[in-house]
Amino acid sequence: MSNAQQITVEQLEHALSSVARLILGNEPAQFSAPTPCTDWTLHDLVAHLVGMNLVFAAFMTEQSPPQRTTDVLDDDLLAAYLDSSARLLLSTFEHP
């Protein structure tokens, strides 16, 4: 991996970790709260982030992306974000 690629992977890792900290800062009761996107709850927003991480990882590995109707979240939003999407996306950037 080139130095420029390593910097990009480190920036992605920082961004993914920052989002994880934001998710962690919320109590489960807040997941149904509205966001500045008036039609979306916090749960909806995290589902979108997880889904898009999975889409980008799929495209990078020449796989089919998940269907839009697929529920990509478990009850634990942080685990769903970290385990099912952020780590996968980071891995695809680290080993293209």
SVG drawing of the C-alpha trace seen along z (x, -y; Angstrom):
<svg xmlns="http://www.w3.org/2000/svg" viewBox="-41 -20 45 30">
<polyline fill="none" stroke="black" stroke-width="0.4" points="0.0,0.0 1.4,-3.4 1.8,-6.2 -1.1,-8.1 -3.4,-5.0 -2.3,-4.5 -3.3,-8.1 -6.7,-7.6 -7.3,-4.4 -6.3,-6.2 -8.7,-9.0 -11.5,-6.6 -10.8,-4.8 -10.9,-8.1 -14.2,-9.0 -15.8,-5.6 -14.6,-5.8 -15.9,-9.3 -19.4,-8.1 -19.2,-5.1 -18.5,-7.5 -21.5,-9.6 -23.7,-6.5 -22.3,-5.3 -23.2,-8.7 -26.9,-7.9 -29.2,-5.8 -31.4,-3.2 -34.5,-5.3 -33.0,-8.1 -33.0,-5.9 -36.6,-6.8 -35.8,-10.5 -36.1,-12.7 -33.0,-14.1 -32.5,-17.3 -33.7,-15.2 -37.3,-15.6 -38.5,-12.3 -35.7,-10.2 -35.2,-9.0 -31.7,-8.3 -32.4,-4.6 -33.2,-5.4 -30.0,-7.5 -27.8,-4.8 -29.5,-2.2 -28.7,-4.5 -25.0,-4.7 -24.7,-0.9 -26.5,-0.3 -24.2,-2.7 -21.1,-1.2 -22.2,2.2 -23.0,0.8 -19.5,-0.8 -17.8,2.4 -19.9,4.5 -18.9,2.2 -15.2,2.4 -15.3,6.2 -17.5,6.4 -20.4,7.9 -24.0,7.1 -25.1,4.5 -27.8,5.3 -31.4,4.8 -32.8,1.5 -35.5,3.3 -33.1,5.4 -33.0,4.6 -29.3,4.1 -29.6,3.4 -29.7,5.5 -31.1,4.2 -27.6,3.0 -27.0,0.1 -23.4,-0.4 -22.6,3.3 -24.5,3.2 -22.5,0.1 -19.1,1.4 -19.3,5.1 -21.5,5.4 -20.4,2.4 -17.6,0.2 -15.1,3.0 -16.0,4.5 -15.7,1.2 -12.3,0.5 -11.1,4.0 -12.0,3.5 -10.0,0.3 -7.0,1.9 -7.0,4.9 -8.4,3.7"/>
</svg>
